[in-house]
Amino acid sequence: MKFLNLIVIVLALICHGVESLKLQANVGELFTYKIEPQLFNWTHQVISQQFRYRPSLKSYPDLPSWMRYMYSHEYHAGFLYGTPPESAAGKDLSLDVVALNRQNYETRHVVISMFVAYKFPTPNVVQMKINNLNWVHLMDPGRVENLRNIFRNDLWQNSREDLSVVFMESAVNMGGRLPLRPQQREGVIVHVGSFAQFSPRLMELQEEVRPLYKLPSCTYKRTSVQKIFENAGFKLDWCAFRMVGIESPTEILYHSGKQNEQQMAEDQRHQDRWMGISKEEVPERNYIDEFAFAFAIPGVIFAILIGMLSAVLCFQHEKFSSESDYHMSSTVQMVQCSDSKSNQPITTLKSLKDPNFLLDNTSLRSQSPNNSFYQLDCANSSIYARPKPPPYKGGTLGRNGVDI
């Protein structure tokens, strides 16, 4: 009995801690929602960052791909925002939001139910970058209404009926740089769209800023509509001002329900989907061709280099052989010897590279340091051979008659 009472108490606590909330989002239109302590019946805030929130898709660890959550330290609240795509049309979503009170570590849980309604995407869109605001500032409905009034009343009067914000994101998350000073604004990218055709004034504004498209940023540039935006509190980067759209017929606003269903079915067929493939359809890698290319091409290059090196070495070897033969032939000299007894000259051939010519004790004898005769052994007789005299060179006489 006590166990049953405990289960009833736990279920009552769970039912008390979990509340449900119903929201609606439209396809192609910016959805925003503020998460604050009042959502969890917390009415007081002692410290500046007392509460923390963690939203996620029910039974999943993360949010839908088109939705983003960011916490603002300036407003001390969390914000959900995003633009639902056409693939999410007609679906019900459930978000689990868990809140933590960092003062006493109390946790509470809220379930947010959401329905994504179908809406024709706006074909004509004006893209702009606002430098003096952060992303959280466009969560204020009054500031968003001021931005829409600029187009509905002055620049794009035909869009009065259906002008809406179709996209919003921080400039830093879109690839921009953080400002040098923390006090400066990061900037925010905003897109507004409508089914109405672009007005002549918008077309003139686009032609006015078209030469600036080649620049990444131009905060110094002023346009003819500068005062209109500055009076409403917006400072635009005119290098990021774009107009993208298709001149769609006005009948698209008056389609019947049956035509809407056909359009939805056609869009569903043409949307991009990733389809998985079977294991048999996975391409196989051919390693034989890769090894052939990896070894054949370097092998051919290596063989060509070896052939060129061999040819160079062969030519050099023949050159060295011919030069060595020439030197060997030039080192053989004819030495004329004379016999002291018979006074008859004897002619012999002696090689200057012959080791016997230099190493033989009887082949080279020096009588004195100043002796310039070679004592040779010719036919077992002691004879002297005088070296050949140097070639004669005719001299010239200087001024003093000295031979130079």
C-alpha positions as CSV (number, residue, x, y, z in Angstrom):
1,M,0.0,0.0,0.0
2,K,2.9,2.4,0.8
3,F,4.5,1.5,-2.4
4,L,1.4,2.4,-4.4
5,N,1.1,5.7,-2.5
6,L,4.7,6.5,-3.4
7,I,4.1,5.8,-7.1
8,V,1.0,8.1,-7.0
9,I,3.1,10.9,-5.4
10,V,5.9,10.5,-8.0
11,L,3.4,10.6,-10.9
12,A,1.8,13.7,-9.4
13,L,5.1,15.4,-9.2
14,I,6.0,14.5,-12.8
15,C,2.6,15.8,-14.0
16,H,3.1,19.0,-12.0
17,G,6.6,19.5,-13.4
18,V,5.7,18.9,-17.1
19,E,3.5,21.4,-18.8
20,S,2.5,21.5,-22.5
21,L,2.4,24.5,-24.8
22,K,1.1,24.7,-28.4
23,L,2.7,26.9,-31.1
24,Q,2.5,27.2,-34.8
25,A,5.1,28.0,-37.5
26,N,4.7,28.7,-41.2
27,V,6.8,27.4,-44.1
28,G,9.2,30.1,-45.4
29,E,8.5,32.5,-42.5
30,L,10.8,33.2,-39.6
31,F,9.7,31.5,-36.4
32,T,10.9,32.9,-33.0
33,Y,10.1,31.9,-29.4
34,K,11.5,33.3,-26.2
35,I,12.3,31.0,-23.3
36,E,12.2,32.8,-20.0
37,P,11.8,31.9,-16.3
38,Q,8.0,32.7,-16.4
39,L,7.6,29.6,-18.6
40,F,8.6,27.4,-15.7
41,N,6.7,29.4,-13.0
42,W,9.9,31.0,-11.8
43,T,9.2,34.7,-11.0
44,H,12.4,35.8,-9.2
45,Q,16.0,36.1,-10.4
46,V,18.7,36.7,-7.8
47,I,21.8,36.4,-10.0
48,S,22.3,37.6,-13.6
49,Q,22.8,34.1,-15.0
50,Q,20.7,32.1,-12.6
51,F,18.7,30.0,-15.2
52,R,20.0,27.8,-18.0
53,Y,17.9,26.0,-20.6
54,R,18.4,23.1,-22.9
55,P,15.8,22.5,-25.6
56,S,15.8,19.4,-27.9
57,L,13.4,17.5,-30.1
58,K,11.5,15.0,-28.1
59,S,13.3,11.6,-27.9
60,Y,16.2,13.1,-29.7
61,P,19.4,14.8,-28.5
62,D,19.2,17.8,-30.8
63,L,16.8,20.3,-32.4
64,P,15.4,20.0,-35.9
65,S,17.9,20.9,-38.6
66,W,16.1,24.2,-39.5
67,M,15.8,25.4,-35.8
68,R,18.5,27.1,-33.8
69,Y,18.8,27.9,-30.1
70,M,20.9,30.7,-28.6
71,Y,21.1,32.2,-25.2
72,S,21.3,36.0,-24.8
73,H,23.3,37.4,-21.8
74,E,21.8,40.8,-22.6
75,Y,18.2,39.7,-22.1
76,H,19.0,36.8,-19.8
77,A,16.8,34.5,-21.8
78,G,17.0,31.8,-24.5
79,F,15.6,32.1,-28.0
80,L,14.4,29.5,-30.5
81,Y,14.4,30.7,-34.1
82,G,14.5,29.4,-37.6
83,T,12.6,29.2,-41.0
84,P,10.8,25.9,-41.6
85,P,11.4,24.3,-45.0
86,E,8.8,22.8,-47.3
87,S,9.7,19.3,-46.2
88,A,8.5,20.1,-42.6
89,A,5.0,21.2,-43.7
90,G,2.1,19.5,-42.1
91,K,4.1,17.9,-39.3
92,D,3.7,18.1,-35.6
93,L,6.8,18.6,-33.5
94,S,7.4,18.2,-29.7
95,L,10.2,20.0,-28.0
96,D,11.5,19.2,-24.6
97,V,12.9,22.2,-22.7
98,V,14.8,21.4,-19.5
99,A,15.5,24.4,-17.2
100,L,18.1,24.5,-14.4
101,N,18.1,27.0,-11.5
102,R,21.7,27.5,-10.7
103,Q,21.0,28.9,-7.3
104,N,19.4,25.8,-5.8
105,Y,20.0,23.3,-8.7
106,E,16.3,22.8,-9.2
107,T,15.3,21.4,-12.6
108,R,11.9,21.8,-14.4
109,H,10.7,20.4,-17.7
110,V,8.3,21.8,-20.3
111,V,7.0,20.3,-23.5
112,I,6.4,22.6,-26.4
113,S,4.1,21.3,-29.1
114,M,4.4,22.9,-32.6
115,F,2.6,22.5,-35.9
116,V,4.3,23.6,-39.1
117,A,1.6,25.0,-41.5
118,Y,2.1,25.0,-45.2
119,K,2.6,28.3,-47.0
120,F,3.8,29.2,-50.5
121,P,7.4,30.4,-50.3
122,T,7.7,34.1,-51.2
123,P,9.4,34.4,-54.6
124,N,10.7,37.9,-54.2
125,V,13.2,38.5,-51.4
126,V,15.2,41.5,-50.3
127,Q,18.5,40.6,-48.5
128,M,20.3,43.1,-46.2
129,K,22.8,43.3,-43.4
130,I,22.2,45.6,-40.4
131,N,25.4,46.6,-38.7
132,N,24.2,48.3,-35.6
133,L,22.1,45.4,-34.3
134,N,22.7,41.9,-32.9
135,W,20.6,38.9,-33.7
136,V,18.8,39.1,-30.4
137,H,17.5,42.7,-31.2
138,L,15.3,41.3,-34.0
139,M,13.5,39.2,-31.5
140,D,11.7,42.3,-30.4
141,P,8.4,42.4,-32.3
142,G,8.4,46.2,-32.2
143,R,11.7,46.5,-34.0
144,V,10.7,44.0,-36.6
145,E,7.5,45.9,-37.2
146,N,9.5,49.1,-37.8
147,L,11.6,47.3,-40.4
148,R,8.6,46.0,-42.2
149,N,7.0,49.5,-42.2
150,I,10.0,50.9,-44.1
151,F,9.2,48.7,-47.0
152,R,5.4,48.7,-46.8
153,N,5.1,52.5,-46.5
154,D,8.1,53.8,-48.6
155,L,10.1,51.3,-50.6
156,W,7.7,48.4,-51.4
157,Q,4.2,49.5,-51.0
158,N,2.7,46.6,-53.0
159,S,4.0,44.2,-50.3
160,R,1.7,45.7,-47.6
161,E,-0.5,42.6,-47.4
162,D,2.0,39.8,-47.1
163,L,5.5,41.2,-46.3
164,S,7.2,39.0,-43.8
165,V,10.7,38.2,-42.4
166,V,11.8,35.0,-44.0
167,F,15.3,34.7,-42.6
168,M,17.4,36.0,-39.8
169,E,20.9,35.0,-38.6
170,S,23.9,36.6,-36.8
171,A,26.5,37.9,-39.2
172,V,29.2,36.0,-37.2
173,N,27.4,32.7,-37.8
174,M,27.2,33.6,-41.5
175,G,31.0,33.9,-41.8
176,G,31.5,37.5,-40.6
177,R,34.2,38.7,-38.2
178,L,33.7,39.7,-34.6
179,P,34.1,43.4,-34.0
180,L,37.4,44.8,-32.6
181,R,35.7,46.2,-29.6
182,P,33.2,44.1,-27.5
183,Q,30.9,47.1,-27.2
184,Q,30.3,47.1,-31.0
185,R,27.5,45.2,-32.6
186,E,28.1,42.0,-34.4
187,G,25.6,42.7,-37.2
188,V,22.6,40.6,-38.4
189,I,21.5,39.3,-41.7
190,V,17.8,39.8,-42.5
191,H,15.7,38.7,-45.5
192,V,12.2,40.0,-46.1
193,G,10.0,38.6,-48.8
194,S,6.7,39.0,-50.5
195,F,4.7,37.8,-53.5
196,A,4.4,41.4,-54.8
197,Q,6.6,42.5,-57.7
198,F,9.5,44.8,-56.9
199,S,8.7,48.4,-56.9
200,P,10.4,50.9,-59.2
201,R,12.0,52.6,-56.2
202,L,13.6,49.2,-55.1
203,M,14.8,48.7,-58.7
204,E,16.5,52.1,-58.7
205,L,18.0,51.4,-55.3
206,Q,19.5,48.1,-56.5
207,E,21.1,49.9,-59.5
208,E,22.4,52.5,-57.2
209,V,24.3,50.0,-55.0
210,R,25.2,47.5,-57.8
211,P,28.7,49.0,-58.2
212,L,29.4,48.1,-54.5
213,Y,28.8,44.4,-55.0
214,K,32.5,43.8,-55.6
215,L,33.4,45.2,-52.2
216,P,33.2,42.9,-49.1
217,S,31.9,45.7,-46.8
218,C,31.2,49.4,-47.2
219,T,29.8,51.0,-44.1
220,Y,30.9,54.5,-45.3
221,K,28.6,54.5,-48.3
222,R,25.4,56.6,-48.2
223,T,22.4,56.1,-50.5
224,S,19.3,58.1,-51.3
225,V,17.2,56.1,-48.8
226,Q,19.8,56.3,-46.0
227,K,17.7,58.7,-43.8
228,I,14.7,56.4,-44.0
229,F,16.5,53.5,-42.4
230,E,18.5,55.7,-39.9
231,N,15.4,57.4,-38.6
232,A,14.0,53.9,-37.8
233,G,17.2,52.9,-36.0
234,F,18.8,50.8,-38.8
235,K,22.3,51.3,-40.3
236,L,22.7,49.1,-43.4
237,D,25.8,47.7,-45.1
238,W,24.9,48.6,-48.7
239,C,27.5,46.1,-50.1
240,A,25.2,43.3,-48.8
241,F,22.0,44.7,-50.2
242,R,20.5,42.3,-52.7
243,M,17.2,41.7,-54.4
244,V,16.5,38.2,-55.5
245,G,13.2,37.0,-57.0
246,I,11.1,35.7,-59.8
247,E,8.3,37.7,-61.2
248,S,5.5,35.2,-60.3
249,P,1.9,35.7,-61.6
250,T,-0.6,37.1,-59.1
251,E,-2.9,34.0,-59.5
252,I,-0.7,32.1,-57.2
253,L,-2.4,33.9,-54.3
254,Y,-5.8,32.6,-55.3
255,H,-5.2,28.9,-55.8
256,S,-7.9,26.5,-54.6
257,G,-7.4,23.9,-52.0
258,K,-7.1,21.1,-54.6
259,Q,-4.5,23.0,-56.5
260,N,-2.6,23.5,-53.3
261,E,-2.5,19.8,-52.7
262,Q,-1.2,19.2,-56.2
263,Q,1.4,21.8,-55.7
264,M,2.5,20.2,-52.5
265,A,2.7,16.8,-54.1
266,E,4.8,18.1,-56.9
267,D,7.1,19.9,-54.5
268,Q,7.4,16.7,-52.5
269,R,8.5,14.8,-55.6
270,H,11.1,17.3,-56.7
271,Q,12.7,17.9,-53.4
272,D,16.2,16.6,-52.9
273,R,16.4,13.4,-50.9
274,W,19.4,11.2,-50.0
275,M,18.7,7.6,-50.9
276,G,20.8,4.9,-49.5
277,I,22.5,2.3,-51.7
278,S,23.0,-1.4,-51.2
279,K,26.4,-3.1,-50.6
280,E,26.4,-4.5,-54.2
281,E,26.1,-1.0,-55.6
282,V,29.1,0.3,-53.8
283,P,32.0,0.6,-56.3
284,E,35.0,-1.6,-55.8
285,R,38.5,-0.2,-55.8
286,N,40.8,-1.7,-58.4
287,Y,44.2,-2.0,-56.8
288,I,45.9,-3.6,-59.8
289,D,45.5,-0.5,-61.9
290,E,46.7,1.7,-59.0
291,F,49.8,-0.4,-58.5
292,A,50.5,-0.5,-62.2
293,F,50.4,3.3,-62.4
294,A,52.4,3.6,-59.1
295,F,55.3,1.4,-60.4
296,A,55.1,1.5,-64.2
297,I,55.6,5.3,-64.6
298,P,58.4,5.6,-62.1
299,G,60.0,2.4,-63.6
300,V,60.0,3.9,-67.1
301,I,61.5,7.1,-65.9
302,F,64.2,5.2,-63.9
303,A,65.1,3.1,-67.0
304,I,65.5,6.2,-69.1
305,L,67.8,7.8,-66.5
306,I,69.8,4.6,-66.3
307,G,70.2,4.5,-70.1
308,M,71.3,8.1,-70.2
309,L,73.8,7.6,-67.4
310,S,75.2,4.5,-69.1
311,A,75.7,6.3,-72.4
312,V,77.5,9.2,-70.7
313,L,79.8,6.8,-68.8
314,C,80.6,4.8,-72.0
315,F,81.6,8.0,-73.9
316,Q,83.7,9.2,-71.0
317,H,85.4,5.7,-70.8
318,E,86.4,5.9,-74.5
319,K,87.7,9.4,-74.0
320,F,89.8,8.4,-71.0
321,S,91.2,5.3,-72.9
322,S,92.3,7.4,-75.9
323,E,94.0,10.0,-73.6
324,S,95.8,7.4,-71.6
325,D,97.2,5.8,-74.8
326,Y,98.4,9.1,-75.9
327,H,100.1,9.8,-72.7
328,M,101.7,6.4,-72.7
329,S,103.0,6.9,-76.2
330,S,104.3,10.3,-75.3
331,T,106.3,9.1,-72.3
332,V,108.4,6.9,-74.3
333,Q,111.5,8.8,-75.4
334,M,114.5,7.9,-77.5
335,V,117.8,8.3,-75.6
336,Q,121.1,8.4,-77.5
337,C,123.9,6.9,-75.6
338,S,127.6,7.0,-76.6
339,D,130.3,4.5,-75.7
340,S,133.4,6.1,-74.1
341,K,135.7,3.6,-75.6
342,S,134.5,3.4,-79.2
343,N,132.9,6.9,-79.3
344,Q,130.0,5.4,-81.3
345,P,126.4,6.6,-80.5
346,I,124.0,3.9,-79.4
347,T,120.3,4.6,-79.7
348,T,117.9,3.0,-77.1
349,L,114.3,3.5,-76.1
350,K,113.5,4.3,-72.5
351,S,110.0,4.9,-71.0
352,L,109.8,7.6,-68.4
353,K,107.1,5.5,-66.6
354,D,109.1,2.3,-66.6
355,P,109.8,1.5,-62.9
356,N,113.2,0.0,-63.8
357,F,114.1,3.4,-65.2
358,L,113.5,5.1,-61.9
359,L,114.1,2.3,-59.4
360,D,117.2,0.7,-60.8
361,N,120.3,1.8,-59.0
362,T,122.3,1.9,-62.1
363,S,119.7,3.7,-64.2
364,L,119.9,7.1,-62.6
365,R,122.9,8.4,-60.7
366,S,123.6,11.9,-59.8
367,Q,127.2,12.9,-59.5
368,S,126.5,16.0,-57.7
369,P,123.5,18.3,-56.9
370,N,124.5,20.5,-59.8
371,N,125.1,17.7,-62.2
372,S,122.5,17.7,-65.0
373,F,123.7,14.5,-66.7
374,Y,121.9,11.2,-66.5
375,Q,124.2,8.2,-66.1
376,L,122.6,5.4,-68.1
377,D,123.4,1.8,-68.5
378,C,123.7,1.2,-72.2
379,A,125.2,-2.1,-73.2
380,N,126.9,-2.6,-69.9
381,S,128.9,0.6,-70.3
382,S,128.9,3.7,-68.3
383,I,127.7,6.5,-70.5
384,Y,126.2,9.9,-69.9
385,A,123.2,11.3,-71.7
386,R,122.7,15.0,-71.8
387,P,119.0,16.1,-71.7
388,K,117.6,18.0,-74.6
389,P,118.1,21.8,-74.4
390,P,115.0,24.0,-74.1
391,P,113.7,25.5,-77.3
392,Y,115.3,28.7,-78.4
393,K,113.4,31.9,-78.1
394,G,114.7,35.1,-79.6
395,G,115.3,37.9,-77.1
396,T,115.0,41.6,-77.3
397,L,117.4,44.4,-76.3
398,G,116.3,46.9,-73.7
399,R,117.3,50.5,-73.6
400,N,120.7,49.7,-71.8
401,G,121.5,47.0,-74.3
402,V,120.6,44.2,-71.9
403,D,119.0,41.1,-73.4
404,I,115.6,40.6,-72.0
